[in-house]
Structure formats: structure tokens, C-alpha cells
Amino acid sequence: MELEHLIFSQGPQRVAPFSHAVRAGEYLFITGQMPTLKNDSTKLVEGGIEEQTRQVMKNLIDVLNAAGSSLEKVIFARVYLVNFHDFNRMNEVYSSFFKSDKLPGRTCIGVTGLAVGSLVEIDFVAAV
């Protein structure tokens, strides 16, 4: 199977050395996105878990669109939370991006820290 490593100039700026996504056959593996401003990977969006989750989802959508996919084609998501007390508030924002009968599979993991001081990071596996 051929792999295609995708880096998009119109995608969110990367915070580390990685591809925005890797295409493997008909699947996309979208790198975990941070709640950074689109044009400055050193600055988090202002606000708490709701604002950060919303920005992460916007950044993921930018990558999905650039790769020729969409939220409707997301198969699986992994959510990383620094504070599990944020779980319900993160879920409210996260779920608002999907149709209630078309939610992807998901794992939510508690972590001790994330890049750039983020409260949340999300990655996706999607179909092309």
C-alpha cells in the first residue's frame, strides 16, 4: 500500500515535525490538532475548554477539507484531555459538529499535559 504524507499550506500551522495527515489507501490518518490560532502555532485560542475544543474541531475540519474528506467521513476519533472534569463541556462542543445519528467511534484519554499548554487535542481516522 502506498502512503502519501500530506502537508497543507492552508492548514493550521504545525506545532511539531509531522504531516497534517497521511493517506493510506482510502483512509486518512489526521494528526492530532491543537487549539492554536490557524496562522500562529504558538498561540492558543483564548478561553477555556469549550473555546479550545471548538478551535481544535475547526483545525481538524481545515485538514479534512484540504485532504478531500469531511466530518461526515470520520470513522474514529481520539480525544486527549488534561482535566477529566472538562469531559462533559468538551462533549457538548464536540458533539455539536456531528449529526447525532452519525457519530464516529471514539476513545477519550486523560493525559498529564499537551503541547503548547493545551487543554484538549483530537485526532481522526477518516475515509477519503
PyMOL CGO cylinders between C-alpha atoms (Angstrom):
from pymol import cmd
from pymol.cgo import CYLINDER

trace = [
    CYLINDER, 0.00, 0.00, 0.00, 1.33, 3.38, -0.95, 0.3, 1, 1, 1, 1, 1, 1,
    CYLINDER, 1.33, 3.38, -0.95, 1.40, 6.11, 1.69, 0.3, 1, 1, 1, 1, 1, 1,
    CYLINDER, 1.40, 6.11, 1.69, 1.01, 9.80, 0.90, 0.3, 1, 1, 1, 1, 1, 1,
    CYLINDER, 1.01, 9.80, 0.90, 2.24, 12.27, 3.52, 0.3, 1, 1, 1, 1, 1, 1,
    CYLINDER, 2.24, 12.27, 3.52, 0.16, 15.45, 3.34, 0.3, 1, 1, 1, 1, 1, 1,
    CYLINDER, 0.16, 15.45, 3.34, 1.22, 18.89, 4.49, 0.3, 1, 1, 1, 1, 1, 1,
    CYLINDER, 1.22, 18.89, 4.49, -1.11, 21.76, 3.63, 0.3, 1, 1, 1, 1, 1, 1,
    CYLINDER, -1.11, 21.76, 3.63, -0.12, 25.41, 3.40, 0.3, 1, 1, 1, 1, 1, 1,
    CYLINDER, -0.12, 25.41, 3.40, -3.79, 26.31, 4.01, 0.3, 1, 1, 1, 1, 1, 1,
    CYLINDER, -3.79, 26.31, 4.01, -3.98, 24.04, 7.07, 0.3, 1, 1, 1, 1, 1, 1,
    CYLINDER, -3.98, 24.04, 7.07, -3.23, 25.07, 10.64, 0.3, 1, 1, 1, 1, 1, 1,
    CYLINDER, -3.23, 25.07, 10.64, 0.44, 25.71, 11.30, 0.3, 1, 1, 1, 1, 1, 1,
    CYLINDER, 0.44, 25.71, 11.30, 2.12, 22.63, 12.71, 0.3, 1, 1, 1, 1, 1, 1,
    CYLINDER, 2.12, 22.63, 12.71, 3.44, 22.69, 16.29, 0.3, 1, 1, 1, 1, 1, 1,
    CYLINDER, 3.44, 22.69, 16.29, 5.97, 19.90, 15.69, 0.3, 1, 1, 1, 1, 1, 1,
    CYLINDER, 5.97, 19.90, 15.69, 7.56, 17.90, 12.84, 0.3, 1, 1, 1, 1, 1, 1,
    CYLINDER, 7.56, 17.90, 12.84, 4.62, 15.89, 11.45, 0.3, 1, 1, 1, 1, 1, 1,
    CYLINDER, 4.62, 15.89, 11.45, 2.36, 15.65, 8.41, 0.3, 1, 1, 1, 1, 1, 1,
    CYLINDER, 2.36, 15.65, 8.41, -1.13, 17.12, 8.73, 0.3, 1, 1, 1, 1, 1, 1,
    CYLINDER, -1.13, 17.12, 8.73, -2.39, 13.74, 7.53, 0.3, 1, 1, 1, 1, 1, 1,
    CYLINDER, -2.39, 13.74, 7.53, -1.23, 10.50, 5.98, 0.3, 1, 1, 1, 1, 1, 1,
    CYLINDER, -1.23, 10.50, 5.98, -3.32, 8.89, 3.26, 0.3, 1, 1, 1, 1, 1, 1,
    CYLINDER, -3.32, 8.89, 3.26, -3.14, 5.09, 3.25, 0.3, 1, 1, 1, 1, 1, 1,
    CYLINDER, -3.14, 5.09, 3.25, -5.33, 3.69, 0.50, 0.3, 1, 1, 1, 1, 1, 1,
    CYLINDER, -5.33, 3.69, 0.50, -8.81, 5.05, 1.11, 0.3, 1, 1, 1, 1, 1, 1,
    CYLINDER, -8.81, 5.05, 1.11, -8.09, 6.14, 4.68, 0.3, 1, 1, 1, 1, 1, 1,
    CYLINDER, -8.09, 6.14, 4.68, -6.78, 9.36, 6.18, 0.3, 1, 1, 1, 1, 1, 1,
    CYLINDER, -6.78, 9.36, 6.18, -4.98, 9.47, 9.49, 0.3, 1, 1, 1, 1, 1, 1,
    CYLINDER, -4.98, 9.47, 9.49, -5.31, 13.07, 10.68, 0.3, 1, 1, 1, 1, 1, 1,
    CYLINDER, -5.31, 13.07, 10.68, -2.68, 14.25, 13.14, 0.3, 1, 1, 1, 1, 1, 1,
    CYLINDER, -2.68, 14.25, 13.14, -3.99, 15.44, 16.49, 0.3, 1, 1, 1, 1, 1, 1,
    CYLINDER, -3.99, 15.44, 16.49, -4.82, 19.11, 16.31, 0.3, 1, 1, 1, 1, 1, 1,
    CYLINDER, -4.82, 19.11, 16.31, -4.29, 21.69, 19.00, 0.3, 1, 1, 1, 1, 1, 1,
    CYLINDER, -4.29, 21.69, 19.00, -6.45, 24.75, 19.77, 0.3, 1, 1, 1, 1, 1, 1,
    CYLINDER, -6.45, 24.75, 19.77, -3.89, 27.06, 18.23, 0.3, 1, 1, 1, 1, 1, 1,
    CYLINDER, -3.89, 27.06, 18.23, -4.66, 30.01, 16.03, 0.3, 1, 1, 1, 1, 1, 1,
    CYLINDER, -4.66, 30.01, 16.03, -4.59, 28.99, 12.37, 0.3, 1, 1, 1, 1, 1, 1,
    CYLINDER, -4.59, 28.99, 12.37, -1.66, 31.24, 11.49, 0.3, 1, 1, 1, 1, 1, 1,
    CYLINDER, -1.66, 31.24, 11.49, 0.31, 31.06, 14.76, 0.3, 1, 1, 1, 1, 1, 1,
    CYLINDER, 0.31, 31.06, 14.76, 1.03, 27.64, 16.24, 0.3, 1, 1, 1, 1, 1, 1,
    CYLINDER, 1.03, 27.64, 16.24, 2.50, 29.22, 19.38, 0.3, 1, 1, 1, 1, 1, 1,
    CYLINDER, 2.50, 29.22, 19.38, -0.75, 30.87, 20.49, 0.3, 1, 1, 1, 1, 1, 1,
    CYLINDER, -0.75, 30.87, 20.49, -3.79, 29.14, 21.92, 0.3, 1, 1, 1, 1, 1, 1,
    CYLINDER, -3.79, 29.14, 21.92, -7.26, 30.47, 21.25, 0.3, 1, 1, 1, 1, 1, 1,
    CYLINDER, -7.26, 30.47, 21.25, -8.45, 32.48, 24.25, 0.3, 1, 1, 1, 1, 1, 1,
    CYLINDER, -8.45, 32.48, 24.25, -10.90, 30.87, 26.64, 0.3, 1, 1, 1, 1, 1, 1,
    CYLINDER, -10.90, 30.87, 26.64, -11.45, 27.53, 28.34, 0.3, 1, 1, 1, 1, 1, 1,
    CYLINDER, -11.45, 27.53, 28.34, -12.27, 24.00, 27.24, 0.3, 1, 1, 1, 1, 1, 1,
    CYLINDER, -12.27, 24.00, 27.24, -15.27, 25.00, 25.11, 0.3, 1, 1, 1, 1, 1, 1,
    CYLINDER, -15.27, 25.00, 25.11, -13.33, 27.53, 23.04, 0.3, 1, 1, 1, 1, 1, 1,
    CYLINDER, -13.33, 27.53, 23.04, -10.34, 25.20, 22.77, 0.3, 1, 1, 1, 1, 1, 1,
    CYLINDER, -10.34, 25.20, 22.77, -12.49, 22.25, 21.63, 0.3, 1, 1, 1, 1, 1, 1,
    CYLINDER, -12.49, 22.25, 21.63, -14.20, 24.46, 19.05, 0.3, 1, 1, 1, 1, 1, 1,
    CYLINDER, -14.20, 24.46, 19.05, -10.82, 25.60, 17.66, 0.3, 1, 1, 1, 1, 1, 1,
    CYLINDER, -10.82, 25.60, 17.66, -9.47, 22.03, 17.56, 0.3, 1, 1, 1, 1, 1, 1,
    CYLINDER, -9.47, 22.03, 17.56, -12.53, 20.96, 15.56, 0.3, 1, 1, 1, 1, 1, 1,
    CYLINDER, -12.53, 20.96, 15.56, -12.10, 23.90, 13.16, 0.3, 1, 1, 1, 1, 1, 1,
    CYLINDER, -12.10, 23.90, 13.16, -8.45, 22.96, 12.66, 0.3, 1, 1, 1, 1, 1, 1,
    CYLINDER, -8.45, 22.96, 12.66, -9.43, 19.34, 12.01, 0.3, 1, 1, 1, 1, 1, 1,
    CYLINDER, -9.43, 19.34, 12.01, -12.07, 20.42, 9.50, 0.3, 1, 1, 1, 1, 1, 1,
    CYLINDER, -12.07, 20.42, 9.50, -9.45, 22.50, 7.66, 0.3, 1, 1, 1, 1, 1, 1,
    CYLINDER, -9.45, 22.50, 7.66, -7.21, 19.43, 7.36, 0.3, 1, 1, 1, 1, 1, 1,
    CYLINDER, -7.21, 19.43, 7.36, -10.10, 17.15, 6.35, 0.3, 1, 1, 1, 1, 1, 1,
    CYLINDER, -10.10, 17.15, 6.35, -11.22, 19.58, 3.65, 0.3, 1, 1, 1, 1, 1, 1,
    CYLINDER, -11.22, 19.58, 3.65, -7.69, 20.06, 2.30, 0.3, 1, 1, 1, 1, 1, 1,
    CYLINDER, -7.69, 20.06, 2.30, -7.31, 16.26, 2.09, 0.3, 1, 1, 1, 1, 1, 1,
    CYLINDER, -7.31, 16.26, 2.09, -10.60, 15.89, 0.19, 0.3, 1, 1, 1, 1, 1, 1,
    CYLINDER, -10.60, 15.89, 0.19, -12.63, 14.49, 3.07, 0.3, 1, 1, 1, 1, 1, 1,
    CYLINDER, -12.63, 14.49, 3.07, -15.17, 15.83, 5.57, 0.3, 1, 1, 1, 1, 1, 1,
    CYLINDER, -15.17, 15.83, 5.57, -16.62, 15.34, 9.04, 0.3, 1, 1, 1, 1, 1, 1,
    CYLINDER, -16.62, 15.34, 9.04, -19.23, 13.01, 7.55, 0.3, 1, 1, 1, 1, 1, 1,
    CYLINDER, -19.23, 13.01, 7.55, -16.40, 10.59, 6.66, 0.3, 1, 1, 1, 1, 1, 1,
    CYLINDER, -16.40, 10.59, 6.66, -14.77, 10.48, 10.10, 0.3, 1, 1, 1, 1, 1, 1,
    CYLINDER, -14.77, 10.48, 10.10, -14.60, 6.88, 11.27, 0.3, 1, 1, 1, 1, 1, 1,
    CYLINDER, -14.60, 6.88, 11.27, -12.81, 7.22, 14.59, 0.3, 1, 1, 1, 1, 1, 1,
    CYLINDER, -12.81, 7.22, 14.59, -11.65, 9.98, 16.93, 0.3, 1, 1, 1, 1, 1, 1,
    CYLINDER, -11.65, 9.98, 16.93, -9.27, 10.09, 19.86, 0.3, 1, 1, 1, 1, 1, 1,
    CYLINDER, -9.27, 10.09, 19.86, -9.68, 12.87, 22.39, 0.3, 1, 1, 1, 1, 1, 1,
    CYLINDER, -9.68, 12.87, 22.39, -6.92, 13.74, 24.86, 0.3, 1, 1, 1, 1, 1, 1,
    CYLINDER, -6.92, 13.74, 24.86, -7.94, 15.74, 27.93, 0.3, 1, 1, 1, 1, 1, 1,
    CYLINDER, -7.94, 15.74, 27.93, -5.66, 17.25, 30.57, 0.3, 1, 1, 1, 1, 1, 1,
    CYLINDER, -5.66, 17.25, 30.57, -8.54, 17.53, 33.04, 0.3, 1, 1, 1, 1, 1, 1,
    CYLINDER, -8.54, 17.53, 33.04, -11.35, 14.96, 33.02, 0.3, 1, 1, 1, 1, 1, 1,
    CYLINDER, -11.35, 14.96, 33.02, -13.58, 17.47, 34.83, 0.3, 1, 1, 1, 1, 1, 1,
    CYLINDER, -13.58, 17.47, 34.83, -13.79, 19.07, 31.35, 0.3, 1, 1, 1, 1, 1, 1,
    CYLINDER, -13.79, 19.07, 31.35, -15.28, 15.89, 29.83, 0.3, 1, 1, 1, 1, 1, 1,
    CYLINDER, -15.28, 15.89, 29.83, -18.95, 16.99, 29.70, 0.3, 1, 1, 1, 1, 1, 1,
    CYLINDER, -18.95, 16.99, 29.70, -18.22, 20.53, 28.47, 0.3, 1, 1, 1, 1, 1, 1,
    CYLINDER, -18.22, 20.53, 28.47, -15.84, 19.20, 25.79, 0.3, 1, 1, 1, 1, 1, 1,
    CYLINDER, -15.84, 19.20, 25.79, -18.52, 16.68, 24.71, 0.3, 1, 1, 1, 1, 1, 1,
    CYLINDER, -18.52, 16.68, 24.71, -21.13, 19.41, 24.28, 0.3, 1, 1, 1, 1, 1, 1,
    CYLINDER, -21.13, 19.41, 24.28, -18.95, 21.26, 21.80, 0.3, 1, 1, 1, 1, 1, 1,
    CYLINDER, -18.95, 21.26, 21.80, -17.51, 18.14, 20.12, 0.3, 1, 1, 1, 1, 1, 1,
    CYLINDER, -17.51, 18.14, 20.12, -20.92, 16.56, 19.50, 0.3, 1, 1, 1, 1, 1, 1,
    CYLINDER, -20.92, 16.56, 19.50, -22.33, 19.78, 18.01, 0.3, 1, 1, 1, 1, 1, 1,
    CYLINDER, -22.33, 19.78, 18.01, -20.11, 19.22, 14.95, 0.3, 1, 1, 1, 1, 1, 1,
    CYLINDER, -20.11, 19.22, 14.95, -21.66, 15.84, 14.09, 0.3, 1, 1, 1, 1, 1, 1,
    CYLINDER, -21.66, 15.84, 14.09, -25.13, 14.58, 13.27, 0.3, 1, 1, 1, 1, 1, 1,
    CYLINDER, -25.13, 14.58, 13.27, -26.44, 12.80, 16.37, 0.3, 1, 1, 1, 1, 1, 1,
    CYLINDER, -26.44, 12.80, 16.37, -27.01, 9.57, 14.42, 0.3, 1, 1, 1, 1, 1, 1,
    CYLINDER, -27.01, 9.57, 14.42, -23.62, 9.68, 12.64, 0.3, 1, 1, 1, 1, 1, 1,
    CYLINDER, -23.62, 9.68, 12.64, -21.10, 9.93, 15.48, 0.3, 1, 1, 1, 1, 1, 1,
    CYLINDER, -21.10, 9.93, 15.48, -17.68, 8.35, 14.85, 0.3, 1, 1, 1, 1, 1, 1,
    CYLINDER, -17.68, 8.35, 14.85, -16.23, 5.72, 17.16, 0.3, 1, 1, 1, 1, 1, 1,
    CYLINDER, -16.23, 5.72, 17.16, -14.13, 7.37, 19.86, 0.3, 1, 1, 1, 1, 1, 1,
    CYLINDER, -14.13, 7.37, 19.86, -11.69, 6.97, 22.72, 0.3, 1, 1, 1, 1, 1, 1,
    CYLINDER, -11.69, 6.97, 22.72, -11.10, 9.65, 25.35, 0.3, 1, 1, 1, 1, 1, 1,
    CYLINDER, -11.10, 9.65, 25.35, -7.78, 9.59, 27.19, 0.3, 1, 1, 1, 1, 1, 1,
    CYLINDER, -7.78, 9.59, 27.19, -6.68, 11.53, 30.25, 0.3, 1, 1, 1, 1, 1, 1,
    CYLINDER, -6.68, 11.53, 30.25, -3.14, 12.91, 29.97, 0.3, 1, 1, 1, 1, 1, 1,
    CYLINDER, -3.14, 12.91, 29.97, -0.83, 14.91, 32.21, 0.3, 1, 1, 1, 1, 1, 1,
    CYLINDER, -0.83, 14.91, 32.21, -0.01, 17.55, 29.60, 0.3, 1, 1, 1, 1, 1, 1,
    CYLINDER, -0.01, 17.55, 29.60, -0.29, 18.54, 25.95, 0.3, 1, 1, 1, 1, 1, 1,
    CYLINDER, -0.29, 18.54, 25.95, 1.81, 20.64, 23.55, 0.3, 1, 1, 1, 1, 1, 1,
    CYLINDER, 1.81, 20.64, 23.55, 1.64, 24.44, 23.88, 0.3, 1, 1, 1, 1, 1, 1,
    CYLINDER, 1.64, 24.44, 23.88, -0.28, 24.13, 27.17, 0.3, 1, 1, 1, 1, 1, 1,
    CYLINDER, -0.28, 24.13, 27.17, -3.47, 22.96, 25.51, 0.3, 1, 1, 1, 1, 1, 1,
    CYLINDER, -3.47, 22.96, 25.51, -6.39, 21.50, 27.48, 0.3, 1, 1, 1, 1, 1, 1,
    CYLINDER, -6.39, 21.50, 27.48, -7.53, 19.24, 24.62, 0.3, 1, 1, 1, 1, 1, 1,
    CYLINDER, -7.53, 19.24, 24.62, -6.21, 17.53, 21.49, 0.3, 1, 1, 1, 1, 1, 1,
    CYLINDER, -6.21, 17.53, 21.49, -8.20, 15.46, 19.00, 0.3, 1, 1, 1, 1, 1, 1,
    CYLINDER, -8.20, 15.46, 19.00, -7.13, 13.25, 16.12, 0.3, 1, 1, 1, 1, 1, 1,
    CYLINDER, -7.13, 13.25, 16.12, -9.19, 11.48, 13.46, 0.3, 1, 1, 1, 1, 1, 1,
    CYLINDER, -9.19, 11.48, 13.46, -9.22, 8.47, 11.17, 0.3, 1, 1, 1, 1, 1, 1,
    CYLINDER, -9.22, 8.47, 11.17, -11.40, 9.23, 8.16, 0.3, 1, 1, 1, 1, 1, 1,
    CYLINDER, -11.40, 9.23, 8.16, -12.30, 7.88, 4.75, 0.3, 1, 1, 1, 1, 1, 1,
    CYLINDER, -12.30, 7.88, 4.75, -11.19, 9.80, 1.70, 0.3, 1, 1, 1, 1, 1, 1,
]
cmd.load_cgo(trace, "trace")
